Amino acid sequence: MICHKCGKEVTDESTSCQFCNASFSEMLKPGEPAGFWRRWLAMLVDSNILLIVIGLILLAAKLSGNETVWNVISIIFIWTSTSQTGDYTQTIWYLCPYLSLAGLVYFTLFHSLNNGQTIGKRLLNIRVTKTSGQPIGFFRAFLRWIGYGINFCTLLLGYIPAAIPPAKRAVHDYIFGTKVVYVGNKPVSKWRAVIIALIVLGCLFVLIIFGIILAIAFPNFIIAKNVQIVRTSTVAMNQIQQAVASYELEQGRYPERLENIAPQFMSEIPELTLPNHPKTRQVTPIGVWDIVQDSGTWGYSKETGQVSIQCTCPTFTNLVGGSP
């Protein structure tokens, strides 16, 4: 049996709740439907939490320089907009998959495992239950998250019924058999709700300011980082070319394989670092008339002794002013 006052599970033989000391009649009294604005305020609190966590994870992954971590994230969500074109104006649209997955995990787990309460709902003293007042399970919590998506696709019109008494249930509540009620039939005080609202608005303001600063500074940071990468790669290519020239001067021919210049003329083939490619020392043999490929490796022609960088991604070619 579930105590409707505190939401805790008690034994069927209990005559009072051992958690909140509610009487038997109080335990059986259904929870009062939560107010529309308190539900929205709880949603804003949860949204802020998700935005902050996701933003910090993405920023840390990008700035860490760990290509493996970033590539895993990129593969999951096919991050192609900013990495290939440098256009950060559409970044918010590419945050949607991150927000969707984070919301799926966050709302499903909290609603199913935390007495129907997310962090925002706990602050506002509300929780999600079945229409019978029983806790919702994992599967129903998952379906309810899908309901969020349905409401957003209808321009939030699905939330309007949540403002209509006496049921105060949104469309997804009707579809999946849930309701949002006050814990203990007691809403938080208006002053507490006002304070929470001010904190949420403050966090939104900080996020907006941080986003503006990031939108201005981050592209310049990436450009500067890529410029340094291209410069380092070009210097390494010239060093290899000099080693090939020294080999040809001594042997009277170009090496059959680029690796033959080591260790006499160069200790080893330098590691090649390129934007949007993993680090590598791999050498791709090319013919005289072969065009540059986007393999992200060193290129070498044994007929001409020419060393090249096999990269055609726009980030690289734009920085070097044309084909490498």
Secondary structure as GFF3:
##gff-version 3
##sequence-region A 1 324
A	DSSP	alpha_helix	24	28	.	.	.	ID=ss1
A	DSSP	alpha_helix	36	63	.	.	.	ID=ss2
A	DSSP	alpha_helix	67	77	.	.	.	ID=ss3
A	DSSP	alpha_helix	81	85	.	.	.	ID=ss4
A	DSSP	alpha_helix	91	113	.	.	.	ID=ss5
A	DSSP	alpha_helix	119	123	.	.	.	ID=ss6
A	DSSP	beta_strand	126	130	.	.	.	ID=ss7
A	DSSP	alpha_helix	138	153	.	.	.	ID=ss8
A	DSSP	three_ten_helix	157	163	.	.	.	ID=ss9
A	DSSP	alpha_helix	171	176	.	.	.	ID=ss10
A	DSSP	beta_strand	178	182	.	.	.	ID=ss11
A	DSSP	three_ten_helix	183	185	.	.	.	ID=ss12
A	DSSP	alpha_helix	190	251	.	.	.	ID=ss13
A	DSSP	three_ten_helix	258	261	.	.	.	ID=ss14
A	DSSP	beta_strand	283	285	.	.	.	ID=ss15
A	DSSP	beta_strand	297	301	.	.	.	ID=ss16
A	DSSP	beta_strand	306	310	.	.	.	ID=ss17
A	DSSP	alpha_helix	314	320	.	.	.	ID=ss18
###
